[in-house]
Amino acid sequence: RILKLMRVLVITDLNWVEKDWFQTLVGVVIVLNSVIMGLETDLKSPMWFWVEQIMLVFFVLELSFRLRMKHCKFFTDPDDRYWNLMDFFIVLCGVFDQWLLKIWDSLMEGENHRNNFGQMMMLARMLRLMRILRLPPGGQ
């Protein structure tokens, strides 16, 4: 199934990634993610783990679509280079924190050493809010 998904990603026209409706959707998900992070600090629940996984899958897919559409220009476009690098870094840190470290912890049977890293990743995820503050392309 993963190979089928990757095949679809390779052959599909992804021009819709730059459309206003998709950019609005991403902005809404970023704000929703920030609200959820705030709720997580006050309300303890096992459901937050699954909500975080859904959010991370969304951001990984969104980043994959933009990387596929823009290729190397994703990292070199003078207008969006820094925003794209920040998005790439935040999503990569999320994958590392939520998926790779969890696998590592399950193999090593311990989680005490990663509390500070998890807090740093939450702050990095909050940086994503800055993305919705930027001006639309060509706008002043």
ABEGO torsion letter per residue (X at the ends): XAAAAAAAAAABBAAAAABAAAAAAAAAAAAAAAAAAAAAAABBBAAAAAAAAAAAAAAAAAAAAAAAAAEAAAAABAAAAAAAAAAAAAAAAAAAAAAAAAAAAAAAGBAAAAAAAAAAAAAAAAAAAAAAABBBBGBX
